[in-house]
Amino acid sequence: MAQRSMLEFVRRDRDENAMGTEQPMFVDLFSGIGGASQGAVEAGYNVIVAVDSCEHALEVHRKNHLTTRHFCLELPTRVELSLPAPGVRWHCHGSPPCTNVSRANQLRIEERKEQGTRLVEWYLRFAMDSGATSWSMEQVPTPVVQEVLKKLRARKSPYRNRLAWTLVNFRDYGVPQYRKRIIAGSPDVIARLKRLPLKRRGVREVVPVCRGTHVRNEVKWSDPRPAPEGHDHRYVYKLYGDDDCCIPVEKPGYCITARHTLRWATPGTGSKLLRMTPRETALMQTFPGDYQLDENKQRAIRGIGNAIPPLIMKQILPPPPPPLLVAELVVRQEPVPGGGTPRAAGGVLDLAEGLRCGSPSLR
């Protein structure tokens, strides 16, 4: 039986925390520890809903986003969620798990590949049918993900004009690491992303104290190369030492991953490699220095590696409308001969009086 859409179980109402504000709202699906949510907060959005299936990741999100409604469950779901009412400006973001659509796993188990692509397609359809003012998705740039996007962009697809996507390297937008990803979203979001100015930063610019002159990844063996003539094997490999595979801290470093931590290195000195702490890793992922992390180091690294850098989310979100300007008028008053209520000097209308009378403007 086909999985029913989450939209069938969504309750539409205004979030109590957002009532009376001009902030646009933000719904974070597959939220993890909150990379997208943190970027939304920095962009001036009010994060009202976060959904993830990992209790530990959601607990970290809860510590950093106290007013958000949190739901620990698998998507798609039959649980009733609260989405903004029609007419309210809000953004929907999702980063479906990339494990089953990564290059390694899609070559191993066909069933997992199908599960992963179905989940990506479900989210894309949900985001476009949700009524969100704008939406976005981050995903690994594998062929199976691109096939799903091309399918929804086909000539006769009802989603053709509601979906755009592009391949980006986050290092070109201020994130100090080499990180290639697909960003899909509503056409205005992708158009905004393509107009962003390019800016590269080195590791040293975001990590205050670098414990080495270079950053090294976990690679131990080189890619296979054809063996020289007369060799016993068809291919040969090179074993990398501690001084190999190093990038100076003045440049963007290697990609932060959920499985392995990067290490500090100082080539040519004989010094040992030093693993990056979760805090250093979070800074490279552009989380603020006071963002609370999981106390368990392994879970902390996994959560950071799975997150979208907040800086990327902050930049691609449509800017919120400027806040309403509340003017505080200090009015010089003149006494009225014979008593009575003083009037403002120079004929300036009192602000409160103008509001009570329904005056459209103050002169």
Residue, then its C-alpha position, 0 to 999 in steps of 0.5 A: m500500500a502506498q505511503r500516505s502523505m504527511l500533509e494528510f495528517v498536518r494540522r494547520d494553525r498559527d504557532e503560539n510563539a510566532m503570534g504577534t510577530e513579523q518574523p517569517m517561520f521555519v520548519d526543519l525536517f530531518s533537522g539533526i542537531g540544527g544546522a539549518s535551524q541555526g542558519a534560519v535564526e541568524a537570518g531572522y526566521n522563527v524556527i517553529v517545528a523540528v523533526d528528526s528520528c534520532e533522539h540524541a540529535l533532537e535533544v541537542h537541537r532542543k537545547n539550542h532552540l528552546t521555543t521550537r516544537h520538537f517531534c522525534l519520529e520517522l518521516p513520512t509520518r502519521v503523527e499530527l504536526s502543526l504547520p503555519a496557517p495559509g497566508v503566513r510566510w514560512h520556509c520548509h527545509g529538509s535534508p533527507p538522510c544521504t546514507n542510502v543514496s551515497r555512492a558507496n551504499q547505492l552500489r551495495i544494496e539495491e533495496r536501500k538505494e530505492q528506500g533512499t530515493r523514495l524518501v528524497e522524492w517524498y520530501l520534494r513533493f511534500a515541500m512543494d505541496s505544503g503551501a510553504t512560501s519557499w522551500s529548500m533541500e540539501q543532498v549529496p550530488t549522486p546520480v540517483v539524486q539527480e535522476v529524481l530531480k530530473k524526473l520532477r522537472a520533466r516537461k509534463s510534470p506538475y512540479r516542473n516550474r516549482l523546482a530548481w536545483t544546482l550543484v555547489n561547493f560550500r567552500d565558495y560561500g565562506v565555509p572553510q571546507y571542500r563540501k560539494r552538495i546539491i541544493a534544490g528549492s523553489p526557483d527564487v531560493i536557487a536564483r538567490l543562491k546563484r547570485l551570492p558573491l563568492k568568498r573563500r575562507g581558510v580554517r584559521e579564519v574560523v578556528p581561533v587557535c589552530r593546533g597545527t599548521h595543516v589539516r589532514n584527513e583520514v586517508k591512509w592509502s592512495d587510489p589504485r594506479p596501474a602497476p609498472e611493467g613487470h610488477d606482480h600486481r595489476y595495480v599498486y597503492k601508496l601508503y600515506g604518512d602523517d606528512d601526506c594529504c595535508i592542507p595549510v590552515e590558510k586554505p579551506g580544509y577537507c570535508i567534515t564527515a560523520r564518520h571520521t574527524l579531521r586532524w591537525a598536522t605540522p609536516g616536517t617536524g615529526s610531531k604527532l597528529l592531533r584529532m580535532t575536538p568536536r568544538e573545533t569541528a563545529l567551528m569549521q562547520t560554521f556553528p557559533g562558538d556557544y552552540q551546545l553539542d552532545e556530551n558524547k564525542q562520537r555522537a557530537i562528531r556524527g551530528i556535526g558531520n551530518a548538518i548543513p553549515p548554518l552559514i549556507m542556510k543563512q545565505i540562501l534564505p529569502p530575507p525577512p521583511p524589515p521590522l515595523l518601525v515603532a517611533e517614540l515621539v518626545v513631544r514638547q507641550e505648551p500649556v493651554p490658557g485657562g487650563g485643559t489638556p496641553r497640545a503639542a507645540g508646532g501642531v505635531l499630532d500625538l502618536a497615541e492620539g493618532l492611533r486612537c483616531g485611526s489616522p493613517s499617517l502622522r504629519 
